[in-house]
Amino acid sequence: MTSFKDYPVPTERHPTAAARASLSRKLGLNDHDEIQDWERYFADPEKIEKFLVYYVLGKLNEDEKFLLMDLILASANDAILPDGVWGQIETWLQNDSHIHHYSIWYWADIDEETGLPDNSFQISQRMQALLAQGLVRTKEAQSKTAASRDTGFGAYWNTHFPGQDPVCFKLRETLRERWIRFHALPGSKRYAETADEWSTLLERNNTLGNHVLGEGSKCWLVLCRPIDDLHNGEEDHLERFDFVRAFDMSFEKFPGSSFETPVNVAETVWFSGQFNDLIRAISMDREGPVMLVSQDTQAIYGPYDGGVDLILPNKEAVPRFRCKYHEWLPQNSQGL
């Protein structure tokens, strides 16, 4: 049995009233003053993935992240979770370890006098593994990692797509052997008009996004246009994303006329259904085409007003996609 006798006990951290009130409101929880252990009271194993999505996309401050992660851990303690979901939880415990250091220690259930685990919780051994593997980083190391994120996409893009512009209508020419297009509606109809058509459009988009990116995969959301103010009521489909300006791209509007446009990037995680508001905005011509780029496989999902462009990880994947989704393929020889 691993001993944590020499492990420094982290400073105890408590939830704030402001974080509790904010999360209760945002998650639709009926909180009241008589509830003492908020995270235990509202623990719900069936909502763990919903809680994780909100942790990633909710633009939370550190106090809110601390409390929400405790809710996730309390929910996980009452569940039998697949390894993929556990992997997501552990990823965010590691990435934000300066926030969750005490929570990891608490759920690891270490006796402070002996340094030996008591294992009172179902998840104790998983938390002990995080401590034992030295995966809890200091706040200084975390801050350094956060500072490097601004250039992460630029380095990634230049490594895997050297000389390429991050827009699908150009990539479909330069990476044609890895490109494939699908239409979002039967009969190649461009715009949805009925509830049934919207349902079909969103179903096809989410199905293709799941297949090419993978549920729970870390991605970059790429938007090649200026962003001045996302709080003007017209771009609410972008408000939850924290964009940074990765680099500028020279864009040729027509021969002999070019201009510089910013490439804005936000780190995110793909979950089916969580990008429906963005897909709707693109499909209604309220937003230009964007891309979601897998951080692991170099696959690209690019919805546009009429369908989806995909850049697959390799050319061998193209026939499989053509076969599986053959009814959604364009009915012209150019594949457009």
Secondary structure, 3 states (H helix, E strand, C coil): CCCCCCCCCCCCCCCCHHHHHHHHHHHCCCCCCCCCCHHHHCCCHHHHHHHHHHHHHCCCCHHHHHHHHHHHHHHHCCCCCCHHHHHHHHHHHHHCHHHHHHHHHHHHCECCCCCCECCCCCCHHHHHHHHHCCCCCCHHHHHHHHHHHHHHHHHHHHHHCCCCCCCHHHHHHHCHHHEEEEECCHHHCCCCCCHHHHHHHHHHHHHHHHHHHCCCCEEEEEECCCCCCCCCCCCHHHCCCCCEEEEEEEEEEECCEEEEEEEEEEEEECCCCCCHHHHHHHHCCCCCCCEEEECCCCCEEEEECCEEEEECCCCCHHHHHHHHCHHHCCCCCCCC
